[in-house]
Amino acid sequence: MASVERALFVAMPGQQVRDKLLDAVRSKGLDHPLGSAMFDPLNWHQSLSDRHWSPSAERIEQLKRAGSRINGAAFTMRFDRIGGGDHWVFGVKGGRRGLKDLLDAVQRGLGTEGLADNLSHSPHITLSYNAPHPLQQVEIEPVEWLVDELLLVIGGGSEPYRYRVVERWPLQAADQVPGAQLGLL
């Protein structure tokens, strides 16, 4: 049964990063206990906004206009662990400031269309939304991901569940965004 569609802003790692993360899962023997409870790697993402359920064509256009106004800087996330309760996630070291700055930029963009949601999002990628048991934090070989693109996606409405990219915007190099280097001081 297909799930209800939802639109949201995300960043999604490319194939090379997904492969390295999947290798980390396998090297720790976590792929077997997860089985089909593992979220499909093609859907791995960092959420950057709330979900807009059953979005109309007008809402999609609003989100596209908001996305075109987002002025964000690229940054690096460094995944170095896996853990969690019923949600297992790849945890990070670093990239928190870059994510916070991008989240703020997304909220400003959404605000121009009256859609700001002010939700906070922690830096992570969800490995499983329905893990078979809690997992104490397991260290993995660090995997770096340069987050350099903002995506507007629609998820759901299909089986298997997939994110369909509606629009994408490149993020600027950190030295091209006013004030982006201040977090390095």
N, C-alpha and C positions, 0 to 999 in steps of 0.2 A: 504494500500500500504506500503510495507516494505521500510525502509529508507536505505540510503547508509551506508555501514559498515565503522566504524572508530575504530582504535586501539589507546589506550592511557594508561598511568599509572595512577592509582587511589588508594585511600584507601576507603574501604567500611565498614560501621559499621555493627556489628553483630545484630542478631535478638533482643537481649535484649535492645540494644541502640535504634534500630529502634522503638521498642514498646514504649519506654519511650518518644521518640520524637513525635510519633503519638498520644500518650496520651496527650502530651502538646498541640498539634494542636486541638484535640477534646475538651480539657478543656477550650480553649479560643474560641470555637465555630467557628473555621476557616475551618473545614472540609466541612461544608455545602456550604459556598459561593464558595469554590474551586471546589467541585464536581469532575468531571473528569479532571479538569485542574491540579489536584495534580499529581506530578511526582510519579510514582509507588515507594513505599518505598523500594522494592527490588533493585531499581536502585540508591538509595541515595548514594552519594559518595563525596569525596573531590578529585578534579582533581589535578594531580601532573605533568602533561605534556600537550603539545598540542596534538591535534588529528592528526592521520595519516590516511587520507581518502583512502578508497578502498585498504587496505594494501595487497600487494602481499605476497606470502609465504616467499620470501626472506626478505621482510621488517619485517615480524613477527619474523623471525630468528634473524635479527639485533636487534630488540627490546628485545628479550629474552636474547641475549648476553649482551646487555646494562644493563638489569635488574639484571643479575647475578653479575654484577660488582658494584652495588649500595650498599654502606656501610652506612646505616642510623640507627638512634636511634629512639626507640619508644618514644612517647610523648602523653600528654593528652590534648584534646580539651574539653572546657566546654561551651556548648551551653546554652545561657541564654536569647535569644530573637528571634523574628520572625519579618520580615519586608521587604519592598522593593517596587519597582514600578511594572512593569509587571512581574518581577522575584521576587518571595518571597523566602527568604532564612532564614535558621537557622543561627543566628549570634553567635559569640563566645566571651568569655572572657578567655584569656589565650591560650596557645598553639601556639602563633604566632612565637616564637623563634624556637620551635620544628619543625613547618611547614616550616619555612624558611630554616632551616638546612637540612631537608629532600628534599625540592625543589632543593637546591644547589647540594645535593648528586645525585638526579635524573639527573640534567643537566650534571654533571660530567660523569655519566654513559652513557647518551645519546651521549655525546661528544666523547667517545671512539669509537663510531660507525658513527661519523660524522652527528649525528641527533639532536644536541642541538638546542633547540628552544627559550631559554631565555625569555619565557613568564612568567609573574608573576601571581600568583594565590592567592587570598585572602582566609583566613580561613572561610569556610562556607559549608553548604550543601544546595543545591537548593530544595525547597519544590514545587515550580511551575515555569515553564518557560513561562507560559501564564496565569497569574493571572487575575481575572475579573476586578480588580481595584487596585490602589496603596494602600499599607498598612503602616500606621504609625507604628513605632517600638512598638511591644508588648512584654513585659517581660514574660518569662516563668520560671517555676521551673527549675533550672539548671540540665542539663543532661551531665554527663561526659562520654567521649569516649577515651579509651586508643587506640591510633593508633599504632598498633604493627605489621602491615603486609602491604607490598607493592604488588599491583596486576597489572598485565598486562591484560587488558580486551579488548574485541571487542564488540562494541555496534552496534545496527542496524541490518539490514538484516532480521529482523523477525517482526512479528506482534503478540502480542504486543511487543513494543521495550524492549529489555533486554540486559544486559551486560553478556557476557560469559567470564568466567575466563580462560585465556590461560595459565598463570603461576602465581605463588605466591611465595613471599620471605618473611621470617620473618624479622622484624626489631630487632636490638639488644637492650638490656636494655641500658639505657642512660649511665650507668657506664662502659660499655664495648666498647664504641666508643671513640677513642682519641679526647679530646677537647670537648666532648658533655656536660660535666658538667660546662664548662666555662660560659655558659649562665645563670647559676644559681647564679653566684657571683654578 
